[in-house]
Amino acid sequence: MIKSVHRLYVPRDEARFNALVDLFDSLGLRRGESWKGKRTRGIKLEAGEAGVEIGMGTGFPAADLVVEVDSADAAYELAGKRGWKIAEKIADADWGARLFTISLPAGLGRVCVFSYNDKAWRGEVAGEGKLDARGKRFGVVAARFNAFISERLLAGALDALRRTGAEPADVQVMRVPGSFEIPQAARQLAASGRFHAIICLGCLLRGETAHYEVIANEVTRGIGQSAQETGVPHAFGVLTCDTLEQAIDRAGLKGGNQGFNAALAAVEMANVAASGRTALSGKVKSSRRARGSRRGASKQASRSRKRS
Ligand code: DLZ
């Protein structure tokens, strides 16, 4: 399982090292792990979303690294203030973006910085949640039963929260005896009003659990009910497996890590809830405006009818 993808830069001296760190810092990458040894030192600067992109055809930016920001124009202004070497000035691209290119110090290549003009270009709809946990608080409920599995789910969930930008202080873990107790604890955390989303983690094994179906259904129903009644998103990271082997596969081996996936769902839903609130409050306002203007229009119509 790939854990991360990094573009490595090795500048020759301290000044260039610091210049590069400053550049990527300023663009908004988040400080990750750093180290200082006898022969080397390094720092990781991370993005919420990173990976490899494979393209075909023409019109791609000529750069070794592509960084998407909220506003390319704001980044361009910053580039001017910081004295970064601009290789290509900011311009519109025919794929719906604004972009410019920087030449890195010491011939370390070029970085393209862009933002999309129109979010709809990517099929984004109002209310879709971003995988950005910055500024959000998460409650995690983890069952101790089958700890061998559930601790792996917890490690996966915490890893996903860290990678998407959550601060350690904004993540609270509550342990409960078994999966049966998850809904009650989740409800308690959700009702406290302190969390943007709750992540529920546990492992039910059919082979070892009496009334497996009943318990699995109850846990699922209880978590769903807590989400609906509190309005706080709950992510479901409770494995329901026939065998231990299946659970192992879903807790970090072949099938990925369902704790990691549940945390990503929680981050996304925390943002859906936030943007949904904004979108809905906009709708109320605009429909009020619309009602107001319709009323205005009908008043005007009746005035003109009276005049005629
Ligand atoms: C009792 C029990 C059993 C048999 N199996 C599981 C399981 O596979 N996974 C799990 O999370 N919990 C199990 N439990 C514990 C119950 O969830 C619960 O904690 C106890 O029945 C106490 O209420």
Residues whose N, C-alpha, C, O or C-beta is under 5 A from the ligand:
A	BS01	DLZ	A143 F145 P177 G178 S179 F180 E181 G202 C203 L204 L205 E208 T209 A210
